[in-house]
Amino acid sequence: MPRKAHRGRIQAQGGGLEASESWSQDEPLTAKKGRTLLQQLKAKLSKKERRERKHHLEKLEDLIDRAEETGGLHAHYGKSFQDPDSDIRVDVEVLGGTAFVCVVLAIILWAIIQ
């Protein structure tokens, strides 16, 4: 089966945790769907794990908002939100295609590549 054009993942790691949500699809990932994946990731974490990563999760949500306003993030984008003295972090990776676009832009991009 061929690899999908638009793929990536968001992760919460460190402190013994490895949790992630990924996407792999033919069309660009919308910011709305990215926020849903972020909520699904948060739901996998305990209260303590969410509290430890609260600031990092907020920064990732801000990144999604900014990406939506500026046309999305493109492969091979990677960003970690981490305190310098800790291994506790939240990561985002766009491994292929585009992610966190507005819905209208996603439809236009998908139509162009068809």
LOBAGU-632983 format. One line per field, with one value per residue: x, y, z of N, C-alpha, C in turn; residue in three letters; residue number from 1. Coordinates in Angstrom, 3 decimals, decimal comma. Layout:
residues N
n_x: c(X	...)
n_y: c(Y	...)
n_z: c(Z	...)
ca_x: c(X	...)
ca_y: c(Y	...)
ca_z: c(Z	...)
c_x: c(X	...)
c_y: c(Y	...)
c_z: c(Z	...)
type: c(Ala	...)
seq: c(NUM	...)
end
This chain:
residues 114
n_x: c(0,842	0,659	2,447	0,833	0,394	0,329	1,425	2,248	2,974	2,014	3,425	3,792	6,343	8,936	9,894	9,215	7,066	5,532	3,513	1,384	-0,217	-1,079	-1,170	-2,084	-2,764	-4,494	-5,131	-4,227	-3,664	-6,062	-6,148	-8,178	-8,594	-6,061	-6,157	-8,043	-6,615	-4,659	-6,255	-7,029	-4,562	-4,014	-6,040	-5,053	-3,209	-2,315	-3,617	-1,431	0,597	-0,460	-0,457	2,306	3,070	1,614	2,234	3,750	1,908	0,100	1,734	2,053	-0,574	-0,827	1,053	-0,251	-2,448	-1,123	0,077	-2,169	-3,035	-1,023	-0,743	-0,043	2,139	4,999	6,453	9,751	9,107	9,859	9,394	10,180	8,844	10,146	11,458	14,686	16,021	14,879	13,507	10,939	8,548	6,808	6,217	6,071	5,819	5,995	5,968	5,493	4,105	1,616	0,469	-1,972	-3,533	-5,973	-9,428	-10,489	-8,145	-7,102	-8,887	-8,456	-5,674	-5,763	-7,349	-5,660	-3,498	-4,630)
n_y: c(-1,179	2,192	4,936	7,519	10,950	13,046	13,177	12,549	13,199	13,839	13,999	13,007	12,823	11,474	11,196	8,548	8,221	7,542	8,599	9,006	10,554	10,051	10,904	9,999	10,535	11,328	13,986	17,371	17,858	19,362	22,261	22,099	19,308	18,703	19,901	18,241	15,817	16,592	16,902	14,246	13,113	14,379	13,190	10,667	10,964	10,957	12,878	13,989	13,767	15,425	17,851	18,211	18,757	20,907	23,613	23,092	21,758	23,840	25,569	24,054	24,062	26,793	26,930	25,408	27,100	29,397	28,272	27,615	30,155	30,958	29,285	26,679	23,934	22,426	19,390	18,698	19,145	19,665	19,991	20,451	20,900	21,682	21,798	23,027	21,573	19,060	15,881	15,742	16,324	17,698	16,891	17,695	16,448	16,825	14,677	14,244	16,046	18,489	20,171	21,299	23,247	25,739	24,928	25,671	26,144	23,572	22,164	23,439	22,885	20,095	19,728	20,752	18,962	16,700)
n_z: c(0,000	-0,906	0,564	2,371	1,398	3,252	6,436	9,876	13,388	16,795	20,024	23,439	25,667	27,815	31,300	31,612	29,942	26,804	24,555	21,763	18,922	15,621	12,096	8,773	5,634	2,529	1,995	3,038	6,551	8,532	10,677	12,538	12,758	13,697	16,229	17,357	17,412	19,251	21,543	21,850	22,436	24,889	26,398	26,766	28,736	32,204	35,003	36,338	34,372	32,386	33,792	34,194	31,619	30,832	30,045	27,746	26,118	25,719	24,247	21,921	20,997	20,438	18,366	16,402	15,933	14,900	12,642	11,132	10,411	8,714	6,526	7,143	8,228	6,823	5,522	6,137	9,070	12,458	15,945	19,334	22,538	25,479	28,767	29,673	31,691	31,952	30,865	30,095	27,668	24,767	21,446	17,939	14,685	11,249	8,847	6,197	3,460	4,281	7,214	9,598	8,324	7,275	6,773	4,241	2,743	2,799	1,174	-1,287	-1,726	-1,828	-4,097	-6,057	-6,118	-7,104)
ca_x: c(0,000	1,516	2,452	-0,016	1,182	0,329	1,559	3,041	2,524	2,281	3,848	4,157	7,395	9,754	9,363	8,684	5,876	5,596	2,152	1,357	-1,329	-0,490	-2,073	-1,567	-3,943	-4,247	-5,318	-3,543	-4,311	-6,579	-5,862	-9,258	-8,275	-4,866	-6,599	-8,696	-5,537	-4,051	-7,176	-6,936	-3,302	-4,214	-6,913	-4,244	-2,308	-2,872	-3,666	-0,053	1,317	-0,980	0,027	3,736	3,241	0,593	2,818	4,172	0,683	-0,411	2,601	1,718	-1,855	-0,510	1,724	-1,300	-3,187	-0,280	0,242	-3,430	-3,087	0,067	-0,658	0,309	3,534	5,339	7,488	10,064	9,091	9,839	9,561	10,001	8,617	10,782	12,266	16,083	16,537	13,963	13,263	9,501	8,375	5,770	6,820	5,259	6,598	5,299	6,877	5,199	3,004	1,292	-0,409	-2,527	-4,031	-7,389	-10,250	-10,579	-6,855	-6,963	-9,673	-7,754	-4,436	-6,116	-7,819	-4,505	-2,637	-5,377)
ca_y: c(0,000	3,379	5,842	8,697	12,159	13,940	12,321	13,071	12,796	14,640	13,061	13,407	11,894	11,777	10,773	7,207	8,248	7,639	8,587	9,780	10,519	10,261	11,000	9,568	10,736	11,868	15,434	18,055	17,833	20,675	22,680	21,563	17,902	18,724	20,174	17,011	14,881	17,079	16,543	12,793	12,863	14,798	12,205	9,489	11,295	11,080	14,276	14,402	13,922	16,656	18,998	18,364	19,210	21,927	24,730	22,577	21,505	25,156	26,067	23,316	24,581	28,091	26,643	25,004	28,328	30,234	27,561	27,757	31,519	31,228	28,301	25,347	23,501	21,519	18,386	17,878	20,054	19,054	20,943	19,920	21,854	21,003	22,603	22,628	20,684	17,934	15,111	15,802	17,183	17,475	17,036	17,594	16,157	16,703	13,788	14,355	16,926	19,722	19,981	22,418	24,273	26,043	24,000	26,129	25,891	22,127	21,774	23,956	22,117	18,738	19,790	21,017	17,785	15,589)
ca_z: c(0,000	-0,977	1,698	2,203	1,161	4,421	7,613	10,981	14,718	17,983	21,053	24,794	26,044	28,975	32,581	31,455	29,091	25,351	24,022	20,529	17,975	14,302	10,954	7,482	4,796	1,193	1,981	4,140	7,861	8,926	12,049	13,372	13,029	14,541	17,601	17,831	17,753	20,489	22,631	22,028	23,133	26,288	27,045	27,092	29,834	33,554	35,458	36,635	33,100	31,756	34,577	33,915	30,232	30,559	29,282	26,437	25,351	25,321	23,173	20,705	20,518	19,822	17,093	15,459	15,588	14,026	11,367	10,397	9,886	7,775	5,452	7,618	8,381	5,733	5,803	7,284	10,210	13,779	17,047	20,688	23,618	26,593	29,674	29,491	32,737	32,097	29,647	29,837	26,501	23,770	20,123	16,733	13,484	9,967	8,135	4,776	3,092	4,988	8,368	10,353	7,407	7,452	5,999	2,855	2,113	2,636	0,008	-2,466	-1,911	-2,228	-5,488	-6,926	-6,249	-7,737)
c_x: c(0,888	1,360	1,589	0,856	1,341	0,332	2,453	2,507	2,791	2,516	4,021	5,156	8,095	9,075	8,723	7,460	6,259	4,181	2,144	0,036	-0,713	-1,586	-1,328	-2,757	-3,560	-4,325	-4,565	-4,355	-4,784	-6,170	-6,926	-8,984	-7,021	-5,212	-7,303	-7,655	-4,856	-4,942	-7,134	-5,647	-3,443	-5,034	-6,151	-3,379	-3,047	-2,925	-2,256	0,732	0,842	-0,457	1,503	3,994	2,297	1,121	3,206	2,963	0,058	0,420	2,320	0,391	-1,665	0,157	0,701	-2,088	-2,397	-0,103	-1,015	-3,508	-2,068	0,244	-0,185	1,799	3,796	6,444	8,850	10,230	9,059	10,101	9,310	9,790	9,059	11,507	13,707	16,584	15,667	13,845	11,771	9,255	7,151	6,402	5,743	6,205	5,663	6,267	6,681	4,058	2,870	0,330	-0,832	-2,947	-5,491	-8,179	-10,302	-9,278	-6,646	-7,707	-8,970	-6,495	-4,752	-6,573	-6,657	-3,685	-3,344	-5,147)
c_y: c(1,244	4,269	7,055	9,943	13,019	13,089	12,981	12,573	13,890	13,652	13,750	12,364	12,353	11,360	9,389	7,109	8,289	7,484	9,432	9,615	10,824	10,420	10,539	9,584	11,363	13,389	16,073	17,982	19,235	20,981	22,129	20,114	17,800	18,986	18,953	15,970	15,289	16,736	15,039	12,416	13,225	13,769	10,935	9,711	11,307	12,563	14,812	14,658	15,163	17,893	19,265	18,967	20,342	23,048	24,282	22,307	22,813	25,744	25,345	23,804	25,950	27,905	26,242	26,225	29,197	29,588	27,706	29,124	31,772	30,157	26,926	25,135	22,426	20,557	18,988	18,793	19,245	20,099	20,214	21,071	21,161	22,014	22,115	21,600	19,442	17,169	15,102	16,803	16,809	17,785	17,052	17,348	16,088	15,937	13,827	15,321	18,151	19,418	21,321	23,577	24,582	25,161	24,400	25,854	24,400	21,650	22,222	23,141	20,709	18,715	19,982	19,753	16,593	15,536)
c_z: c(0,000	0,252	1,386	2,132	2,404	5,683	8,662	12,305	15,734	19,118	22,389	25,267	27,304	30,269	32,517	30,548	27,617	24,835	22,763	19,797	16,615	13,256	9,713	6,540	3,467	1,143	3,149	5,433	8,212	10,364	12,996	13,736	13,905	15,998	18,198	18,223	19,056	21,684	22,902	22,755	24,603	27,052	27,433	28,333	31,168	33,919	35,718	35,345	32,350	32,478	34,277	32,535	29,861	29,674	27,873	25,542	24,872	24,184	21,857	20,138	19,861	18,462	16,030	15,000	14,614	12,654	10,514	9,729	8,781	6,701	5,857	7,789	7,344	6,156	5,463	8,485	11,502	14,837	18,354	21,644	24,895	27,461	29,589	30,503	32,955	30,774	29,288	28,714	25,691	22,420	19,049	15,566	12,284	9,079	6,624	4,549	3,955	6,127	8,945	9,456	7,749	6,489	4,523	2,115	1,879	1,393	-1,282	-2,750	-2,407	-3,691	-6,457	-7,154	-6,883	-9,206)
type: c(Met	Pro	Arg	Lys	Ala	His	Arg	Gly	Arg	Ile	Gln	Ala	Gln	Gly	Gly	Gly	Leu	Glu	Ala	Ser	Glu	Ser	Trp	Ser	Gln	Asp	Glu	Pro	Leu	Thr	Ala	Lys	Lys	Gly	Arg	Thr	Leu	Leu	Gln	Gln	Leu	Lys	Ala	Lys	Leu	Ser	Lys	Lys	Glu	Arg	Arg	Glu	Arg	Lys	His	His	Leu	Glu	Lys	Leu	Glu	Asp	Leu	Ile	Asp	Arg	Ala	Glu	Glu	Thr	Gly	Gly	Leu	His	Ala	His	Tyr	Gly	Lys	Ser	Phe	Gln	Asp	Pro	Asp	Ser	Asp	Ile	Arg	Val	Asp	Val	Glu	Val	Leu	Gly	Gly	Thr	Ala	Phe	Val	Cys	Val	Val	Leu	Ala	Ile	Ile	Leu	Trp	Ala	Ile	Ile	Gln)
seq: c(1	2	3	4	5	6	7	8	9	10	11	12	13	14	15	16	17	18	19	20	21	22	23	24	25	26	27	28	29	30	31	32	33	34	35	36	37	38	39	40	41	42	43	44	45	46	47	48	49	50	51	52	53	54	55	56	57	58	59	60	61	62	63	64	65	66	67	68	69	70	71	72	73	74	75	76	77	78	79	80	81	82	83	84	85	86	87	88	89	90	91	92	93	94	95	96	97	98	99	100	101	102	103	104	105	106	107	108	109	110	111	112	113	114)
end
